[in-house]
Amino acid sequence: MVAALALAVVQLGCSKQSTLEPESEPARQIAALWWWMLAASVVVFVGTVALLAIAWLRRGRPGLPLLGEREGASTALVVLFGFVLPVISLVVLFVVANLGVIKTTEAPSASTTTLRIEVIAHQWFWEVRYPGTAAITANEIHIPARTRVDVHARTADVIHSLWVPQLNRKIDMVPGHPNRVLFYANRPGRYRGQCAEFCGLQHAHMALYVFADPPAAFRAWLANMARSRPSAASGPAQRGERVFLSNACASCHTIRGTPARGEIGPDLTHLAGRTTLAAVTIPNRRGDLDRWIRHPQEVKPGNRMPALNLSRADYQSLVAYLETLR
Ligand code: CUA
C-alpha cells in the first residue's frame, strides 16, 4: 500500500505546475511581472515597517530620532512613503502589465495560430476535441511543441477556469461565454494544469496534463486518436465489450466504433493511451482502473459515475477490454 502510494506520488507528482518556471514567452512575462511586483512590494513593505519602527522608537518624545528636530521631516516621509512611492510603483506596474503582459498573454488572432483545439469543462473532467478530425479525448491534451495553439474553451455546466501556469495565464469558462487562450510550449514536455475556479466537491481533482510533443509524434498521436476503437476484441476483452455495451457504461460513455454513444462521461475510445484516470486523480494502471470502476465514489466522491453491481468475472473482463483501447 505504502509502495503503491509512493509510486503514485512519483508518477503524478513529477510534472511541474509552477508559474515561476515558465515554458513559453507569455508565461515568462507573467513570471517576470510577478518578480517585479514582489520587488516593489518588498520596498514598500520595508519602508512601512521602518516608519512604524521609527514611530515606536520616538514614542512620547518629539522629533524623529533619525532626522532630529528638522521641520517638515516627518511630513516629507509621510508624503514619500504614503503617496510618492505607492503611486510610482502602481503606475509602473500598471503600464508594464497593460502594455506588455496583457498583450502577450491575450487570446491570439486566428491567423497567428496553426492549430485549433476545443476544451470543454465538465464537473469534473476536461473534454478535448480537435476540430476537423474525429479525435476526442479527455484530461490529457496533446499539442505540438513550438506551435501556437488556439484553445477554444467553454463549459458544459458550472463556472470552471482553465490554467496551465507554465504555458500561459488562466481563463474563466463561464456558461454561455466561450473563451480563448494561446497554448505554446518552448520545448517538448508534460505540463500540469488545474481548474482554477471552485466548481464543486471535486474541484481539487480537476487537473489536466498538456503533453507538448515533437510535431511528428503529435501527428501520429492525432491520427491514432481520430480512429475508431481498435479492431474487434477477442477473448476476455470481447466479453468485456459485451459487459460494457449491455450495462450503464454505454449510456454515459462513447467508444467510437461501437454502439456506445453516451456523452455524460469522457470519450473512452483510446482510454488505454492515457497515463491517468479521473482527471489526473489516479494513474491509469490495471489495479487503479479496477478500483476506479468498482468504487468510483471512494476514489472521487461526488463524481457522476455510479458503481455497478457486476460479477467479479464481469469486472475482470471489463478491465481487460478497457486496457485494449489504445
Ligand atoms: Cu472545475 Cu474547479
Boltz pocket constraint, residues with backbone or C-beta under 6 A from the ligand:
constraints:
  - pocket:
      binder: B
      contacts: [[A, 121], [A, 122], [A, 124], [A, 159], [A, 160], [A, 161], [A, 195], [A, 196], [A, 197], [A, 198], [A, 199], [A, 200], [A, 202], [A, 203], [A, 204], [A, 206]]
      max_distance: 6.0
